[in-house]
Amino acid sequence: MNRASTLKQPLIFVGPPRSGVTLISDLVMHHEALCWLDESFEKHPRSDFQHRLFKRKCAFRNKALQDKSFFGSLAREFSPTPSEAMNFWDEHTREEIDFYRGFSRGKHATPVEISSIREILSRRVTLSDKSRLALRFTGPSRLCYLHSIFPDAKFININRDPASTVHSMISTEEWEYQGKNLLWWRGAYSLQELAQYDRLRGHAVAGTAFQLNKLIQTTKLEASELDLNILTLNYEDFVASPEHVMGQILDFAELSSSKTVDAALKQNEIRCSNKVLKMPATDVNTVYTWCPAT
């Protein structure tokens, strides 16, 4: 199997943090055809042993879904899960491509980056005996950069109601040290926007909504500029009808129906805590002022 065929039409999930990207992508990645990245890959991206072991780990993960006993529950708890593998992307891209905090707006991969990244990921897919690659990125979607590596990729963009997303973001411990009082993601703001954020810096809700809006609008702009093959979904629609939305995703991805995906859906408690009801009305209005619901 050659490199081009192993990386044909990879499936790439993008979206803001706390928007359902992780949950939905994890469910889809139970599909038997999909190869994904985990913590072992992140630590040893060139290990043929790890790539071959991944096939067995996937089988173990999917088999655990069918076991309703205590041991099945324990197996699910310790099964490998998909990772964004940020260390891998950081190590295999040049310094100006920041997969931790950068938008990489308008940036393309160099020929060396394309060759190196595709070679490693192609070997991953081949040795794990899978037919398609699936990736996930939360935060800036970096569509331009990813499209330069995977020109035929199918993108799935997950969004959630802005007020719920903002409430969830500012409730996390990590956001306390990231963007609650700091412009966390970099590389896509105009001087006017930077000055605008300076006036919001002391207001966690407004500042977070401002940053969330930039994530959403940048993804829309890049998708339009590149004329990408992209499916945009709302998390609330998924919660209301998970089977229907999962069917949409599989159809868009050109993947067959999957008993393991169905089993994963049944095992997970799909719910949508209405964060908007837990916020003061003034905060809700602030969110929609700086990040209009679309």
C-alpha positions as CSV (number, residue, x, y, z in Angstrom):
1,M,0.0,0.0,0.0
2,N,1.6,3.3,-1.0
3,R,1.7,6.5,1.0
4,A,-0.9,8.3,-1.1
5,S,-3.5,5.6,-0.7
6,T,-3.0,5.2,3.1
7,L,-3.7,8.9,3.7
8,K,-6.5,9.3,1.2
9,Q,-9.3,11.6,2.6
10,P,-8.3,11.7,6.2
11,L,-11.1,12.7,8.6
12,I,-10.2,15.8,10.7
13,F,-12.3,17.1,13.6
14,V,-11.9,20.7,14.6
15,G,-13.7,23.1,16.9
16,P,-13.4,25.3,20.0
17,P,-12.6,23.7,23.4
18,R,-15.6,22.6,25.5
19,S,-17.8,22.4,22.4
20,G,-18.2,18.6,22.1
21,V,-15.3,18.0,19.7
22,T,-13.6,15.5,21.9
23,L,-16.8,13.5,22.7
24,I,-18.0,13.3,19.1
25,S,-14.6,12.5,17.6
26,D,-13.9,9.8,20.2
27,L,-17.2,8.1,19.3
28,V,-16.6,8.2,15.6
29,M,-13.0,6.9,16.1
30,H,-14.5,3.7,17.4
31,H,-15.1,2.9,13.7
32,E,-13.2,-0.2,12.6
33,A,-11.7,1.6,9.6
34,L,-10.2,4.5,11.4
35,C,-6.6,4.9,12.6
36,W,-6.1,7.6,15.2
37,L,-3.3,8.9,17.5
38,D,-2.9,8.1,21.2
39,E,-0.5,8.9,23.9
40,S,1.8,6.0,22.9
41,F,2.1,7.4,19.4
42,E,2.9,10.9,20.8
43,K,5.8,9.4,22.8
44,H,7.0,7.1,20.1
45,P,5.8,8.3,16.7
46,R,8.3,6.3,14.7
47,S,7.9,3.0,16.6
48,D,6.8,0.2,14.3
49,F,6.0,-1.8,17.4
50,Q,3.6,0.8,18.7
51,H,1.9,1.1,15.3
52,R,1.4,-2.7,15.2
53,L,0.3,-2.8,18.8
54,F,-2.3,-0.1,18.1
55,K,-4.3,-2.7,16.1
56,R,-4.6,-4.9,19.2
57,K,-5.4,-2.0,21.4
58,C,-8.2,-0.9,19.1
59,A,-9.6,-4.4,19.2
60,F,-9.4,-4.5,23.0
61,R,-11.1,-1.1,23.2
62,N,-14.0,-2.1,20.9
63,K,-14.4,-5.5,22.6
64,A,-14.7,-3.8,26.0
65,L,-17.8,-2.0,24.6
66,Q,-19.7,-5.3,24.3
67,D,-18.8,-6.5,27.8
68,K,-21.4,-5.3,30.4
69,S,-19.6,-6.9,33.4
70,F,-17.5,-5.2,36.0
71,F,-14.4,-6.3,34.0
72,G,-15.8,-4.8,30.9
73,S,-16.3,-1.5,32.7
74,L,-12.7,-1.7,34.0
75,A,-11.4,-2.4,30.5
76,R,-13.2,0.6,29.1
77,E,-11.7,2.8,31.8
78,F,-8.2,1.8,30.9
79,S,-8.6,1.5,27.1
80,P,-6.5,3.8,25.0
81,T,-8.2,7.0,23.8
82,P,-7.6,9.4,21.0
83,S,-5.1,12.2,21.6
84,E,-4.4,15.4,19.8
85,A,-0.7,14.5,20.0
86,M,0.4,18.1,20.3
87,N,4.0,17.1,21.1
88,F,4.2,15.3,17.7
89,W,2.9,18.3,15.8
90,D,5.2,20.7,17.7
91,E,8.3,18.5,17.1
92,H,7.6,18.1,13.3
93,T,6.8,21.6,12.4
94,R,8.9,24.8,12.2
95,E,9.1,27.2,15.1
96,E,6.5,29.6,13.7
97,I,3.9,26.9,13.6
98,D,2.7,26.7,17.2
99,F,0.2,23.9,17.7
100,Y,-0.2,24.9,21.4
101,R,-1.3,28.5,21.0
102,G,-1.0,29.6,17.4
103,F,-3.7,30.1,14.7
104,S,-1.1,29.5,11.9
105,R,-3.4,31.8,9.9
106,G,-2.4,31.6,6.2
107,K,0.5,29.3,6.9
108,H,1.4,26.4,4.7
109,A,3.5,23.3,5.5
110,T,6.9,23.2,3.9
111,P,7.8,20.3,1.5
112,V,10.0,18.9,4.3
113,E,7.2,19.1,6.9
114,I,4.7,17.5,4.4
115,S,7.1,14.7,3.6
116,S,8.0,13.9,7.2
117,I,4.5,14.1,8.7
118,R,2.9,12.1,5.9
119,E,5.6,9.4,6.0
120,I,5.1,8.9,9.8
121,L,1.3,9.0,9.6
122,S,1.2,6.7,6.6
123,R,3.3,4.1,8.4
124,R,1.0,4.4,11.3
125,V,-2.1,3.6,9.2
126,T,-0.4,0.8,7.3
127,L,1.1,-1.0,10.3
128,S,-2.1,-0.7,12.3
129,D,-3.9,-2.4,9.4
130,K,-6.5,0.5,9.1
131,S,-7.7,2.2,5.9
132,R,-8.3,5.8,7.0
133,L,-6.6,8.3,9.3
134,A,-8.6,10.4,11.8
135,L,-7.3,13.5,13.6
136,R,-8.7,15.9,16.2
137,F,-7.7,19.5,17.0
138,T,-9.4,21.8,19.5
139,G,-8.8,25.5,19.6
140,P,-7.6,27.2,16.4
141,S,-8.5,24.8,13.5
142,R,-5.4,25.7,11.4
143,L,-7.3,24.7,8.3
144,C,-4.8,26.3,5.9
145,Y,-1.8,24.5,7.3
146,L,-3.6,21.1,7.6
147,H,-5.1,21.5,4.1
148,S,-1.5,22.0,2.7
149,I,-0.6,18.5,4.2
150,F,-3.9,16.8,3.4
151,P,-5.4,18.5,0.4
152,D,-8.3,15.9,0.1
153,A,-9.1,15.9,3.8
154,K,-12.7,15.9,5.0
155,F,-13.2,18.3,7.9
156,I,-15.9,18.1,10.6
157,N,-16.3,21.4,12.5
158,I,-18.2,21.1,15.9
159,N,-19.7,24.2,17.5
160,R,-21.8,24.8,20.6
161,D,-23.9,27.6,21.9
162,P,-21.4,30.4,22.8
163,A,-22.8,31.1,26.3
164,S,-22.6,27.4,27.2
165,T,-19.1,27.2,25.8
166,V,-17.9,30.3,27.6
167,H,-19.4,29.1,30.9
168,S,-17.7,25.8,30.5
169,M,-14.4,27.3,29.5
170,I,-14.1,29.7,32.5
171,S,-15.2,26.9,34.9
172,T,-12.1,24.8,34.1
173,E,-8.9,25.0,36.1
174,E,-6.7,25.1,33.0
175,W,-8.5,28.2,31.6
176,E,-7.6,30.0,34.9
177,Y,-3.9,29.8,33.8
178,Q,-4.6,30.2,30.1
179,G,-7.1,32.6,28.6
180,K,-9.2,33.8,31.5
181,N,-7.2,37.0,31.9
182,L,-4.9,36.6,28.9
183,L,-5.1,36.5,25.1
184,W,-4.3,32.8,24.9
185,W,-4.3,32.0,21.1
186,R,-1.9,34.1,19.0
187,G,-1.3,35.1,15.4
188,A,-4.7,36.1,13.9
189,Y,-5.5,39.4,15.6
190,S,-5.4,42.9,14.0
191,L,-3.9,45.8,15.9
192,Q,-7.5,47.1,16.4
193,E,-8.6,43.7,17.8
194,L,-5.6,43.6,20.2
195,A,-6.5,47.1,21.5
196,Q,-10.1,46.0,21.8
197,Y,-9.0,42.9,23.9
198,D,-6.9,45.2,26.1
199,R,-10.1,46.9,27.3
200,L,-11.7,43.5,28.1
201,R,-8.7,41.9,29.8
202,G,-10.1,42.3,33.3
203,H,-13.5,40.8,32.4
204,A,-13.3,37.0,32.2
205,V,-16.6,36.5,30.4
206,A,-16.2,39.2,27.8
207,G,-12.5,38.3,27.2
208,T,-13.3,34.6,26.8
209,A,-16.2,35.3,24.5
210,F,-14.0,37.6,22.4
211,Q,-11.5,34.8,22.0
212,L,-14.2,32.2,21.2
213,N,-15.6,34.4,18.5
214,K,-12.1,34.7,16.9
215,L,-11.9,30.9,16.8
216,I,-15.3,30.5,15.2
217,Q,-14.9,33.3,12.7
218,T,-11.3,32.3,11.6
219,T,-12.5,28.7,11.0
220,K,-15.4,30.0,8.8
221,L,-13.1,32.4,6.9
222,E,-10.4,29.8,6.2
223,A,-13.0,27.2,5.2
224,S,-14.5,29.7,2.7
225,E,-11.1,30.8,1.4
226,L,-10.0,27.3,0.8
227,D,-13.3,26.0,-0.4
228,L,-12.9,23.0,1.9
229,N,-14.9,19.8,2.1
230,I,-16.3,20.6,5.6
231,L,-19.3,19.6,7.6
232,T,-20.3,22.0,10.4
233,L,-22.5,20.6,13.2
234,N,-24.0,21.9,16.4
235,Y,-23.4,20.0,19.6
236,E,-27.0,20.7,20.7
237,D,-28.3,18.9,17.6
238,F,-26.1,15.9,18.4
239,V,-27.5,15.8,22.0
240,A,-31.1,16.0,20.7
241,S,-30.6,13.2,18.1
242,P,-27.2,11.5,18.5
243,E,-28.0,8.6,16.1
244,H,-29.2,10.9,13.4
245,V,-26.2,13.2,13.6
246,M,-23.8,10.2,13.8
247,G,-25.4,9.0,10.6
248,Q,-24.7,12.4,9.0
249,I,-21.1,12.2,10.0
250,L,-20.6,8.7,8.7
251,D,-22.3,9.5,5.4
252,F,-20.2,12.7,5.0
253,A,-17.0,10.7,5.8
254,E,-18.1,7.9,3.4
255,L,-17.8,5.4,6.2
256,S,-20.1,2.4,6.6
257,S,-22.4,2.0,9.5
258,S,-20.5,0.5,12.5
259,K,-21.7,-1.7,15.3
260,T,-18.8,-0.5,17.5
261,V,-19.8,3.1,17.0
262,D,-23.4,2.2,17.8
263,A,-22.2,0.5,21.0
264,A,-20.1,3.4,21.9
265,L,-23.1,5.7,21.6
266,K,-25.2,3.5,23.9
267,Q,-22.4,3.3,26.5
268,N,-22.0,7.1,26.7
269,E,-24.4,9.3,28.5
270,I,-25.1,11.9,25.8
271,R,-26.4,15.0,27.6
272,C,-26.3,18.8,27.4
273,S,-26.1,20.7,30.6
274,N,-27.7,24.0,29.9
275,K,-24.9,26.2,31.0
276,V,-26.8,29.4,29.9
277,L,-29.4,28.9,32.8
278,K,-26.5,28.9,35.3
279,M,-25.2,32.2,34.2
280,P,-26.4,35.7,35.3
281,A,-28.4,37.4,32.5
282,T,-25.8,40.1,32.3
283,D,-23.1,37.5,31.6
284,V,-25.2,35.8,28.9
285,N,-25.8,39.2,27.2
286,T,-22.0,39.9,27.4
287,V,-21.2,36.6,25.7
288,Y,-23.6,37.3,22.8
289,T,-22.3,40.8,22.5
290,W,-18.8,39.6,21.9
291,C,-19.6,36.2,20.3
292,P,-23.0,36.3,18.6
293,A,-24.7,32.9,18.3
294,T,-24.6,31.8,14.7
